[in-house]
Amino acid sequence: MNLDYTDHKNNAFSQTTKFDFNNRIIEKKGPLVMGILNLTTDSFFDGGKYLSEKNISERASLLLNEGAEIIDIGAVSTRPGAELIDEITEMNRLLPVVLRLKEEFPLAILSIDTFRVSIAEKMLQAGADIINDISGGKFNSEMAGFIGQTNTPYVMMHIHGEPSSMQKEPLGIENTDQIFHFFDKQIELFLSKGAKQLIIDPGIGFGKTVELNYYLLSHLDEFFKYGFPVLIGVSRKSLINKVLNTNPSEALNGTTVLNTIALLSGANIIRVHDVKEAVEARTLCSMIMKQP
């Protein structure tokens, strides 16, 4: 994925993002919306809602019809305190869904939320297009080489610890340098292995205090220095609920506010549960960004 990052913040809506999926080139002008399809039973917001073939197909169709350019499919809950499921369970949840969705929606761009190389390999063979790794390559030392060898678009996210323990001793604002050190190291590693299509995700909510999450959102421009697209995922997360005293089911308005801020700050991809509202926010933001 390639972008021209000259004066990035002021031109986010005029830039073209380019994907190369095994020589299938897709170009899209402006920020992208990534819709979430959870195949988990215990995700913090919609766990257990999309387990049947009918519900999965209907969810994917809704995401695409409302304007999502990417569907992000996850089979492992990464909510705070979640225990990671085994590889076989993850594979059994993902594989039939990817095969089905590629048959029903052959032009859809499918992202797979996994940190396991074996899963990533099988999903790409089944027709998936992007690997979204919450660990940024930390949980599997072979990921960098695999991504480099396959030239796969890859979301490199920062996480402090693991989902089961990440909020026990979260990073605060005084630890911001640790996040940039992580990206400095991991980007260098992935580039050395031949990776070219990286996407940077600061990992909002993954082992960070509320204060640090908002600090990262307010300093989003610092991530543009790497020269790769930046993805932001705040959808219905606790940084909203802890401030507004809401719960995930009540957090749509807060989500839209933060997505708007992220878009105006230059985010290239926003990952959301609610695509219609995200697309509307993007459309209105584009009107602001067009003004002289």
C-alpha positions in Angstrom: 0.0 0.0 0.0 1.6 3.3 -1.1 0.8 6.9 -0.3 2.3 10.2 -1.0 2.8 11.7 2.5 3.7 15.2 1.4 1.8 17.5 3.7 -0.2 14.4 4.7 -2.5 15.9 7.3 -3.9 18.6 5.0 -4.3 16.1 2.1 -5.6 12.9 3.7 -8.9 13.1 1.7 -7.2 13.8 -1.6 -4.6 11.0 -1.4 -5.0 7.6 -3.1 -4.4 4.4 -1.2 -3.1 1.6 -3.4 -3.4 -2.1 -2.6 -1.6 -4.9 -4.4 -3.2 -8.3 -3.8 -1.2 -10.8 -5.8 -1.2 -8.4 -8.8 -4.9 -7.5 -8.3 -4.5 -3.7 -8.0 -7.1 -1.7 -6.1 -6.9 2.0 -5.7 -9.1 4.1 -3.5 -9.1 7.9 -3.0 -9.5 9.1 0.6 -9.8 7.3 3.9 -11.1 3.8 4.0 -13.7 2.2 6.3 -13.0 -1.2 7.7 -16.2 -3.0 9.0 -15.9 -5.5 11.8 -17.2 -9.1 11.5 -16.6 -10.9 14.8 -16.9 -14.7 14.8 -16.2 -14.9 18.5 -18.6 -15.8 21.3 -17.2 -13.3 23.8 -16.2 -10.1 22.1 -16.9 -7.0 24.2 -19.7 -5.7 22.0 -21.1 -8.2 19.5 -19.7 -11.5 20.6 -22.0 -14.4 19.6 -24.2 -12.4 17.1 -22.6 -13.8 14.0 -22.2 -17.5 14.3 -24.7 -19.0 11.8 -24.1 -18.9 8.0 -27.2 -16.8 7.6 -26.2 -14.2 10.1 -22.6 -14.0 8.8 -23.7 -13.5 5.2 -26.2 -10.9 6.2 -23.6 -9.0 8.3 -21.1 -9.0 5.5 -23.7 -7.8 3.0 -24.7 -5.0 5.4 -21.1 -3.9 5.8 -20.5 -3.7 2.1 -23.9 -2.1 1.2 -23.3 0.6 3.8 -20.0 1.5 2.3 -17.2 -0.5 3.9 -14.2 -1.0 1.6 -12.7 -3.8 3.9 -14.3 -6.5 6.0 -12.1 -7.4 9.0 -12.9 -10.9 10.2 -11.8 -12.1 13.7 -12.2 -15.4 15.4 -10.2 -14.6 18.6 -11.6 -12.2 21.2 -9.0 -9.6 22.2 -11.1 -7.8 24.7 -9.3 -7.0 28.0 -9.0 -10.1 30.1 -9.8 -12.5 27.2 -7.9 -15.8 27.0 -6.6 -16.7 23.6 -8.3 -19.7 21.9 -6.2 -22.4 20.3 -5.1 -22.5 16.7 -7.5 -25.3 15.6 -10.6 -23.5 17.0 -9.5 -20.3 15.3 -9.0 -22.1 12.0 -12.3 -23.9 12.2 -14.1 -20.6 12.8 -12.4 -18.7 10.0 -11.8 -21.0 7.1 -15.5 -21.8 6.1 -16.4 -18.2 6.5 -13.7 -16.8 4.3 -14.4 -19.4 1.6 -18.2 -18.6 1.8 -17.7 -14.8 1.6 -15.3 -15.0 -1.3 -17.9 -17.0 -3.2 -20.7 -14.7 -2.3 -18.8 -11.4 -2.5 -15.8 -12.1 -4.8 -14.7 -8.5 -5.1 -14.8 -7.9 -1.3 -11.5 -7.1 0.4 -11.2 -9.4 3.4 -8.9 -8.7 6.3 -8.1 -11.5 8.8 -7.5 -10.5 12.4 -4.8 -13.0 13.5 -1.3 -13.2 14.9 -0.6 -16.7 13.8 1.4 -17.3 10.6 -0.2 -20.7 10.0 -3.7 -19.1 10.1 -2.6 -16.2 7.9 -1.2 -18.6 5.3 -4.4 -20.7 5.1 -6.6 -17.6 4.9 -4.6 -16.0 2.1 -4.8 -19.3 0.2 -8.6 -19.2 0.8 -8.8 -15.7 -0.8 -8.2 -13.3 2.1 -6.3 -10.1 1.2 -5.0 -8.4 4.4 -3.5 -9.7 7.7 -4.4 -7.6 10.8 -2.0 -8.6 13.6 -2.8 -7.2 17.1 0.8 -8.0 18.2 2.6 -6.4 15.2 4.7 -9.5 14.8 5.6 -9.9 18.5 3.5 -13.1 19.1 5.0 -15.0 16.2 8.6 -14.5 15.2 7.9 -15.9 11.7 5.3 -13.3 10.8 7.8 -10.7 9.4 9.3 -13.2 7.0 5.9 -14.5 5.9 4.6 -11.0 5.2 7.8 -10.1 3.3 7.7 -13.2 1.3 4.1 -12.9 0.3 4.0 -9.1 -0.1 0.7 -9.1 1.9 -0.9 -5.8 3.1 -0.3 -6.0 6.9 -1.7 -4.1 9.8 1.0 -3.7 12.4 -0.6 -2.9 15.7 1.0 -2.1 19.1 -0.2 -3.9 22.2 1.3 -3.8 25.7 1.3 -7.4 27.0 -1.4 -9.8 26.0 -5.2 -9.4 26.0 -5.5 -11.4 29.2 -3.3 -9.1 31.1 -2.9 -5.9 29.1 -5.0 -3.7 31.3 -3.5 -4.8 34.6 -0.5 -2.5 34.3 -1.3 -0.3 31.2 1.1 2.2 29.7 0.6 5.8 30.6 1.6 9.0 28.8 5.0 8.8 30.4 5.5 5.6 28.4 4.7 7.0 25.0 8.3 6.5 23.8 7.8 2.7 24.2 5.2 2.7 21.5 7.4 4.6 19.0 10.4 2.4 19.9 8.2 -0.7 19.1 7.3 0.7 15.7 10.9 1.8 15.0 12.1 -1.8 15.7 9.2 -3.7 14.0 9.1 -1.6 10.9 12.8 -2.0 10.4 12.5 -5.8 10.9 9.6 -6.2 8.4 11.2 -4.0 5.8 14.4 -6.1 6.1 12.3 -9.2 5.3 10.9 -7.6 2.2 7.5 -6.3 3.5 6.3 -3.2 1.6 2.6 -2.8 2.3 2.5 -2.0 6.0 -0.3 -0.2 7.9 0.4 1.3 11.3 -2.1 0.9 14.1 -1.3 2.6 17.4 -3.5 0.1 19.2 -6.0 2.3 21.0 -7.3 0.5 24.1 -4.7 -2.3 24.0 -2.8 -2.0 27.3 -3.0 1.8 27.6 -4.6 4.2 30.1 -7.5 6.3 29.0 -5.2 9.4 29.1 -2.6 7.7 26.8 -5.3 6.7 24.3 -6.5 10.3 24.0 -2.9 11.5 23.9 -2.2 9.2 20.9 -5.4 10.4 19.1 -4.4 14.0 19.6 -0.8 13.4 18.3 -1.8 11.2 15.4 0.5 13.1 13.1 3.5 11.7 14.8 2.8 8.3 13.2 2.9 9.7 9.7 6.7 9.9 9.9 6.9 6.2 9.1 5.5 6.8 5.6 2.7 4.2 5.8 -1.1 4.4 6.2 -2.4 4.8 9.7 -5.4 2.8 11.0 -7.4 3.9 14.0 -9.8 1.6 15.9 -11.9 3.2 18.7 -15.3 1.7 18.0 -17.4 1.4 21.2 -14.2 1.0 23.3 -13.7 1.8 27.0 -11.9 5.1 26.4 -15.4 6.3 25.4 -17.3 4.6 28.1 -15.0 5.5 31.0 -15.3 9.2 30.1 -19.0 9.3 29.3 -20.1 6.7 31.8 -21.7 4.6 29.1 -21.4 1.0 28.0 -20.6 -0.4 24.5 -24.2 -0.5 23.4 -24.5 3.2 24.2 -21.2 4.3 22.7 -22.1 4.9 19.0 -22.2 8.7 19.4 -18.9 8.8 21.2 -17.4 6.5 18.5 -18.6 8.8 15.8 -17.0 11.8 17.5 -13.6 10.1 17.9 -13.8 8.8 14.3 -14.4 12.3 13.1 -11.4 13.6 15.0 -9.3 10.8 13.7 -10.3 11.4 10.1 -9.7 15.2 10.4 -6.3 14.4 11.9 -5.4 12.3 8.9 -6.3 8.7 9.6 -6.3 6.6 6.5 -8.4 3.7 7.8 -11.0 3.6 10.5 -12.1 0.2 11.9 -15.7 0.2 13.0 -18.7 -1.8 14.0 -21.1 0.8 12.6 -20.3 1.4 8.9 -23.2 3.7 8.0 -22.3 6.3 10.6 -18.6 6.0 9.8 -19.2 6.6 6.1 -21.4 9.6 7.0 -18.7 11.0 9.2 -16.2 10.5 6.4 -18.4 12.3 3.9 -18.9 15.3 6.1 -15.2 15.5 7.0 -14.4 15.4 3.3 -16.5 18.6 2.9 -14.4 20.3 5.6 -11.1 19.2 4.0 -12.2 20.5 0.6 -12.5 24.1 1.9 -9.7 26.6 0.9 
